[in-house]
Amino acid sequence: MHTKAFNPENAAMLLIDHQIGTMAWTHSHDINLVKQNVIKLAKIAKALNMPVILTSSMEEYVQESTDS
């Protein structure tokens, strides 16, 4: 058992590529559920005063949803 557990003072939340265009590639879950979960995670981090890092790909281009 480890003795140094993660807590809001020594951790950060990293959300990788959660812009709408990339999330549209998720076919295993409903995109609205994915969005809701990301928002909930960010709100939890904010409530704990934990840093949140959100990455995005292709920053110079707008990614649009490819709803079928």
C-alpha positions in Angstrom: 0.0 0.0 0.0 1.4 3.4 -0.9 1.6 6.2 1.6 1.4 9.2 -0.7 -2.1 9.3 -2.1 -3.2 11.8 -4.6 -5.2 14.8 -3.2 -6.2 18.2 -4.6 -3.0 19.8 -3.2 -0.7 17.5 -5.1 -2.7 16.6 -8.2 -4.3 18.1 -11.3 -7.1 16.9 -13.6 -6.0 16.4 -17.2 -8.8 16.3 -19.9 -7.3 15.4 -23.2 -8.9 16.4 -26.6 -12.4 17.1 -25.4 -13.4 19.6 -28.1 -16.6 18.9 -30.0 -14.9 17.6 -33.1 -12.8 15.0 -31.3 -15.6 14.0 -29.0 -17.7 13.3 -32.1 -15.4 10.4 -32.8 -16.6 8.6 -29.7 -18.9 5.9 -30.9 -19.0 3.7 -27.8 -20.9 6.4 -25.7 -23.5 9.0 -26.5 -21.7 12.3 -27.2 -24.0 14.2 -24.9 -23.2 11.8 -22.0 -19.5 12.4 -22.7 -19.9 16.2 -22.6 -21.9 15.9 -19.4 -19.3 13.8 -17.8 -16.5 16.2 -18.8 -18.4 19.1 -17.4 -19.0 17.2 -14.1 -15.4 16.3 -13.8 -14.3 20.0 -14.3 -16.9 21.2 -11.8 -15.6 18.6 -9.2 -12.0 19.8 -9.8 -13.1 23.4 -9.4 -15.0 22.7 -6.1 -11.7 21.1 -4.8 -9.6 24.0 -6.1 -7.7 21.4 -8.2 -6.0 22.7 -11.4 -7.7 21.6 -14.6 -5.7 21.2 -17.8 -7.7 20.9 -21.0 -5.8 20.0 -24.1 -7.0 20.3 -27.7 -5.7 19.3 -31.1 -5.5 21.3 -34.2 -5.8 24.6 -32.4 -5.5 26.6 -35.6 -8.6 24.9 -37.2 -12.2 24.7 -36.2 -13.4 21.2 -35.7 -17.0 20.6 -36.5 -19.3 17.8 -35.3 -19.8 15.1 -37.9 -23.3 14.0 -36.9 -24.7 11.4 -39.1 
